[in-house]
Amino acid sequence: FDNWNPAVHNKGMQLPTAEQNTRGDLSLLFQESSMMTYENEKFRGTDSIMTKLITEENKGLEKFTIAHEISSADFQPTPAGGIICFVTGSIKIDDAPPMQFSEVFHLAPGGPLNLWIQNIIFRFNFAM
């Protein structure tokens, strides 16, 4: 079960760092039925999700160097040929201390990249 599909592992590891490349390319990963929860905010559809991602970028993040470090990534197949991905790691912005995050993706088969994000949940993990 650990090695049920090595190609899935490689694909899943690329998704969290895709936003480091270009936000425009990310739109290919979403469809109108895609849903995203970012902290407590909920978004549905490519336009809504991309607007949120672009809004975050327009808060000034594009002026900084952002680096992701993946600590762990777990993958499981879904009955319809999709993949559930659970990723933890840290995001470092310039010289600021790293911020821990957790992210869950539900990848569905199809779309221009052969997999698209049906669901995504992102949360920063702040110590209480």
N, C-alpha and C positions, 0 to 999 in steps of 0.2 A: 504493500500500500504506500510506503514512503516514496517509492519511485514509480508511481503509476503512470506518469507522463512527464519526462524531463523537459519537453518543449513547453509545457504549461509553466513549469518553474521559471524558465527563462523569460517567458512572456510576462508573467506576474511581476518579476523583479524589475522589468522595464517601466511598468506603469507608474509607480510612485515618483520616479525621477523624470517622467515625461514633461512635467510642468517646468522643469529646469530648462528645457529646450525652447519650445515656443508654444504659447497658449493657443495660437491658431490651429496648430496640429492636433490639439486636444479635442477639438470639436468633432473630429472623425471618430472618437471613442464613444460618443453619446448619440442617442436617438430621442425621438419625442416622448417615448415612455420611460426614459432614464429618470432616476430620482437620486438626489444628493441631499444628505444632511451634513452641514458644516457647522460644528458646535450645535447650537439649538435652532439654526435656520434650516428651512426645508425648501428645496427647489425641484421643479419637474420640467423636463424637456431641455433640449440642447440650448436654446436661446437663454432660458432662465439660468441654467448652470453656467454657461459661458459668461453671461453678464456678471454673475457673482465672482467668477474667477478673474475677470477683467477688472472689476471694481476693486478687488484685493490688490491687483497689480497697480491700479491707478492711485492707491493710497501711498505709493512711493516705493513699493517693494522692487520695482524694476530697476531702481537705482542702486540696489544692493547686490552683493554676491550671496546667493542662497545655495547651500549644500545640504543634501539629504544623506543620512547614513542609516542604512537598514540594519536593525539589530536582529530581527527575526521575521520570517515569512512562512506562513503555513497555507497549504492549498488542499482543497477537497473538490472532487467532481460533483456535479449536480445531476439529477436524473435526465434533464433535457439536453445534456451535452455542454453545460456551462461549467464554471469554475468559481468557487468561493475562495477569496484570498484574504488573509488576515496579516497585516503588516504592522510591525512596531519599529520605531527608530527615533531619530532626532533630526531636527532641522536647525541648521546654524545659519544665522544672518550676519554677515561680516564678522566682526570680532565679538559679538554678543555671545553669552553662554548658550549652549544648545538647548532647544526646547523639545521635550519628549512628545511623541504623537502615537496614536493608534489609528489605523485605517482598515476598513473592510470594503472589499470590492466583490460584487457579484457580476462576473463576466458571462455574457450570453453569446452563443454562436451566431455568426452572421455579420453583416455590416461590411464596410469597405476594408477593414483590417482583419476580417474573419472572426474577430471577437469585439464585442462592444460592452460598455459598462451599463448594466441594467440598474444596479444600485451601488451607491458609494456612501459610506459613513466615515466622517473624519472628525477626530477629537484630539485636542492637545491634552496632555496628561500633566496637570499642574499639581504639585504636592499641596496637601491641605494642612 
